[in-house]
Amino acid sequence: MDKGKTVSAVNESAGVSAGGNAMYRRVTREITVSVEPAYLADQSAPDNSHYFWAYTVMIENRGIDTVQLRARYWRIIDANGRTIEVRGAGVVGQQPILRPGESFEYKSGTPLETPSGLMLGAYQMQTANGETFQVDIPLFPLDSPHEERVMH
């Protein structure tokens, strides 16, 4: 990466989606990644310690360079601190190319053995001239209605 360039990385909550779910957003180098997690009660079995979440990811290229998503890295942490790392090429079998002003959205999901957890990660992007850089995925909670909340 060119050491002369400033890299912005801002993590902020983007508020609430039209569907009423919380959205989380992170901007790195004018690439915005927004994530909307949703607990899926119909695919969960709390009595068997099986909890399932879907998440929708929107990647927006607000920069001036055409970029391609080459690889992904996810860290999934359950309420007991157990961590699963997932690495691979692209997302949902694709390596999308985003020209300036374009966006790409996909849906995926993850199970946990606990009623809550966290996810975060990063995408490896590549510009048309071959430069690679990391785009951070915001930290977001995986909360189910089966988790007891304690106020401190």
C-alpha positions in Angstrom: 0.0 0.0 0.0 1.2 3.5 -0.8 2.5 5.0 2.5 1.7 8.5 1.2 -2.0 7.9 1.2 -4.3 8.5 4.1 -6.5 5.5 4.9 -9.8 6.3 6.6 -11.4 3.7 8.8 -14.4 4.9 10.7 -16.7 2.5 12.5 -20.2 3.9 13.2 -23.6 2.5 13.7 -25.7 3.4 10.7 -28.9 3.3 12.6 -32.0 1.2 11.9 -33.0 -0.4 8.6 -36.4 -0.1 7.0 -37.1 -3.6 8.4 -36.4 -2.4 12.0 -33.1 -4.2 12.4 -29.9 -2.4 13.5 -27.3 -1.7 10.8 -23.6 -1.3 11.3 -21.3 0.6 8.9 -17.6 1.0 8.4 -15.8 3.1 5.8 -12.3 2.3 4.6 -10.7 4.1 1.7 -14.1 5.2 0.4 -15.5 1.7 0.4 -18.5 1.5 2.7 -19.5 -1.8 4.2 -22.9 -2.0 5.9 -24.2 -5.1 7.7 -27.7 -5.8 8.9 -27.9 -8.9 11.2 -31.2 -10.7 12.0 -31.9 -13.5 14.4 -33.9 -16.3 12.6 -36.1 -17.9 15.2 -37.5 -20.4 12.7 -34.1 -21.8 12.0 -33.0 -21.9 15.6 -33.5 -24.6 18.3 -32.6 -23.0 21.6 -33.4 -26.2 23.5 -30.6 -27.8 21.5 -28.2 -24.8 21.8 -28.6 -24.0 18.1 -29.1 -20.3 17.3 -29.0 -19.0 13.7 -28.5 -15.5 12.3 -28.8 -14.1 8.8 -26.9 -11.0 7.8 -27.2 -8.8 4.7 -24.0 -7.0 3.6 -23.9 -4.0 1.3 -20.6 -3.0 -0.2 -20.5 0.5 -1.8 -17.7 2.0 -3.9 -17.7 5.7 -3.2 -14.2 6.2 -4.4 -12.7 6.9 -7.8 -11.0 3.6 -8.5 -12.7 0.4 -9.8 -12.1 -2.4 -7.3 -12.7 -6.1 -7.1 -13.4 -8.1 -3.9 -10.9 -10.9 -4.0 -11.1 -12.5 -0.6 -12.9 -12.5 2.8 -12.0 -13.0 6.4 -14.5 -13.4 9.2 -14.1 -13.8 12.9 -17.2 -15.2 14.7 -17.1 -15.2 18.5 -19.7 -16.8 20.6 -20.8 -15.8 24.2 -18.3 -18.3 25.7 -15.4 -16.7 23.8 -15.1 -19.5 21.3 -13.8 -18.1 18.0 -14.2 -19.4 14.5 -12.2 -17.9 11.6 -13.4 -18.1 8.1 -11.2 -17.3 5.1 -11.9 -17.7 1.4 -12.0 -16.3 -2.1 -14.8 -13.8 -2.7 -18.2 -13.9 -1.1 -21.1 -16.2 -1.9 -19.1 -17.7 -4.8 -18.4 -14.3 -6.4 -15.6 -11.9 -6.7 -17.6 -8.8 -7.6 -16.1 -5.8 -9.5 -17.3 -2.4 -8.3 -16.9 0.6 -10.5 -17.1 4.1 -8.8 -20.7 4.6 -7.6 -21.6 0.9 -7.8 -22.6 -1.4 -5.0 -22.9 -5.2 -4.3 -25.3 -6.8 -1.8 -25.4 -10.4 -0.6 -26.9 -12.4 2.2 -25.4 -15.1 4.3 -25.8 -16.6 7.7 -24.1 -18.2 10.7 -25.0 -20.6 13.5 -23.8 -20.4 17.1 -24.2 -22.7 20.1 -24.8 -19.7 22.4 -27.7 -17.1 22.3 -25.4 -14.3 21.4 -22.0 -13.5 19.9 -20.1 -11.1 17.7 -18.8 -11.0 14.1 -16.2 -8.8 12.4 -13.9 -9.2 9.5 -12.3 -7.8 6.4 -12.3 -8.0 2.6 -9.2 -8.0 0.5 -9.8 -5.6 -2.4 -7.8 -5.1 -5.6 -7.7 -2.0 -7.8 -7.7 -2.3 -11.6 -3.9 -1.5 -11.5 -3.2 -4.4 -9.2 -2.9 -2.6 -5.8 -4.4 -4.7 -3.0 -5.8 -3.2 0.2 -8.0 -4.3 3.2 -11.5 -3.0 3.8 -12.8 -3.6 7.3 -16.2 -5.1 8.0 -17.8 -3.5 11.1 -18.0 -5.3 14.4 -21.7 -6.3 14.9 -23.6 -8.2 17.6 -25.5 -11.4 17.1 -28.2 -11.1 19.7 -31.2 -13.4 20.2 -34.2 -12.9 22.4 -32.9 -15.9 24.5 -30.0 -13.9 26.0 -30.6 -12.4 29.4 -29.4 -8.8 29.6 -27.7 -7.5 32.7 -27.3 -3.7 33.1 -24.1 -2.5 34.7 
